[in-house]
Structure formats: structure tokens, C-alpha cells
Amino acid sequence: MSTIFFPLEGCLKSATERRTILASSVMKLFQEGFTPVPADPVATYDANEADYSGYVAQTITNWSLPMFAPGGGYMISTPLLQFMFDSGSGSVANNIAGAWVEDAAGAARQTVIFTDLIPVGADEQGVQFYMVALFTPSLVSD
């Protein structure tokens, strides 16, 4: 029987490398009706990007330093991200189903599908969250 895992030192190294790769990444939201799968290219995400009034994708210039993650390994996270509706920009509404991180080269790096849709269609409505990337020892045995 074989056991495979990532040493804690490797988890820290991976988190540090990913933090560098994600400098100047962009967080974007996608609309209801799109449920991404790992094989989806960025073009499919882009075709389903939010377009509600006032929506703007957000550049993330600095992810947090790696820190121990609950349950083991390391994690990095974005600052608090807030996407707000703006009736001064029009009246287009969306139900937001999730978000993705796109690196500076345009590759999709991480996706989150929200448990519940978030309606964004009136002033004071929006989406607010942190994105976290985990790097865990991940023990696997056969």
C-alpha cells in the first residue's frame, strides 16, 4: 500500500509561489445559469460574467502572506472584496452564482460556486467575500 502526501514545508512553498503568481490577478463574478466545471476555458467564464449596473471586476494586487490553515497546511487570502450595484449606471440586474480568479496572464486559477444565488439589482445590494486558497498535506492511500 502506498501513501502520498505533500510535506508541510512544500505546502508553505506552494502557497508562497501562488501568492506571487496571483499578484495583479482579477476577481470576476459569474451569473446564474452557468455552473463551471474544471474543463471550462476562460472564454466560457467570460461569456457568463456579471453585467449588472455598476459591476466592475476587481484587481487584487496583494494576497495575504501564507499562514497556518485550520485543519493543517497553509492558506492565502484576498482582502475583502465588495461588488456593488449602482443605479446611476443603469437598471440591469443579475443573480450572482459565483466568482473566479484570473491571473495576470488571463488563466482561470480558482473558482467558487456560491451555495445560494445572490441577487444584485438595487442600490445597497452587492456581493462581499474573501477568496481563500488552501495548500494542505492531502494524505492519499491506495
C-alpha positions in Angstrom: 0.0 0.0 0.0 1.3 3.4 -1.0 0.8 6.7 0.8 1.2 10.1 -0.9 1.1 13.5 0.8 2.6 17.0 0.5 5.0 17.8 3.3 4.1 20.9 5.3 7.3 22.6 4.0 6.0 22.0 0.4 2.6 23.4 1.3 4.3 26.6 2.5 6.4 26.8 -0.6 3.3 26.3 -2.9 1.3 29.0 -1.0 4.2 31.4 -1.4 4.6 30.7 -5.1 0.9 31.0 -5.7 0.8 34.4 -3.9 3.5 35.6 -6.3 1.6 34.2 -9.3 -1.6 35.9 -8.2 -0.1 39.3 -7.9 -2.3 41.6 -10.1 -4.9 38.9 -10.5 -8.5 39.8 -11.2 -11.7 38.6 -9.3 -14.8 38.3 -11.5 -18.3 37.3 -10.8 -20.5 35.0 -12.9 -24.3 34.9 -13.4 -27.0 32.4 -12.7 -27.3 29.7 -15.4 -23.6 28.9 -15.5 -22.2 26.1 -13.4 -18.5 25.9 -14.2 -16.6 22.6 -14.4 -12.8 22.1 -14.4 -12.6 21.8 -18.2 -14.2 25.2 -18.9 -11.9 27.7 -20.6 -11.7 31.3 -19.6 -13.8 32.2 -22.7 -16.7 30.3 -21.2 -16.4 32.1 -17.9 -16.2 35.5 -19.7 -19.4 34.7 -21.7 -21.2 34.3 -18.3 -19.6 37.3 -16.5 -21.8 39.5 -14.4 -23.1 42.6 -16.2 -25.3 44.3 -13.6 -25.3 48.1 -13.4 -22.1 49.2 -11.8 -20.3 45.9 -12.0 -16.6 46.1 -12.3 -14.1 43.2 -12.0 -11.6 43.8 -9.2 -7.8 43.7 -9.4 -6.1 42.0 -6.4 -2.7 43.4 -6.0 -1.8 41.7 -2.8 -2.8 38.3 -1.4 -2.1 37.7 2.3 1.1 36.1 3.5 0.8 32.4 3.9 -0.5 31.3 7.4 -1.4 28.0 9.0 -4.8 26.8 7.9 -7.3 25.3 10.2 -7.0 21.6 9.8 -3.4 21.7 8.5 -1.4 23.2 5.7 -1.3 26.8 4.7 -3.6 29.3 3.2 -3.5 32.7 1.5 -6.5 35.0 1.0 -7.6 38.2 -0.8 -8.5 41.3 1.0 -12.3 41.8 1.5 -13.8 42.2 -2.0 -17.1 44.2 -2.4 -19.1 44.4 -5.7 -22.0 46.8 -5.5 -25.0 47.6 -7.7 -25.2 51.3 -8.9 -28.5 52.5 -10.3 -26.7 55.6 -11.6 -25.2 53.2 -14.2 -28.5 51.8 -15.3 -31.0 49.1 -14.2 -29.5 45.8 -15.3 -29.9 43.1 -12.6 -28.2 39.7 -12.1 -28.4 36.8 -9.8 -24.7 36.0 -9.0 -23.8 32.3 -8.8 -20.1 32.5 -8.0 -16.7 34.0 -8.8 -13.4 33.2 -10.3 -9.8 34.4 -10.0 -8.0 35.1 -13.3 -4.2 35.6 -13.2 -2.4 38.5 -15.0 -1.9 36.2 -18.0 -5.6 35.5 -18.3 -5.7 32.0 -16.9 -8.6 30.9 -14.6 -6.9 29.9 -11.3 -9.7 29.3 -8.8 -13.5 29.2 -8.9 -16.1 29.4 -6.1 -19.7 28.4 -6.7 -21.9 30.1 -4.1 -24.3 27.9 -2.2 -27.1 30.4 -2.8 -27.7 32.9 -5.6 -27.0 36.5 -4.6 -29.5 39.0 -6.2 -27.9 42.2 -7.3 -30.4 44.7 -8.8 -30.9 47.6 -6.5 -28.8 50.1 -4.7 -27.2 48.7 -1.5 -27.3 45.2 -3.0 -24.0 43.6 -3.7 -21.6 40.7 -3.1 -18.9 40.8 -0.4 -16.4 38.0 0.4 -12.8 36.9 0.8 -11.3 34.3 -1.6 -9.1 31.7 0.2 -6.6 29.3 -1.4 -5.7 26.2 0.7 -2.5 24.2 0.4 -2.9 21.1 2.5 -0.9 17.9 3.1 -3.7 15.8 1.5 -2.9 12.3 2.6 -3.9 9.7 0.0 -3.5 5.9 0.3 -4.3 3.2 -2.2 
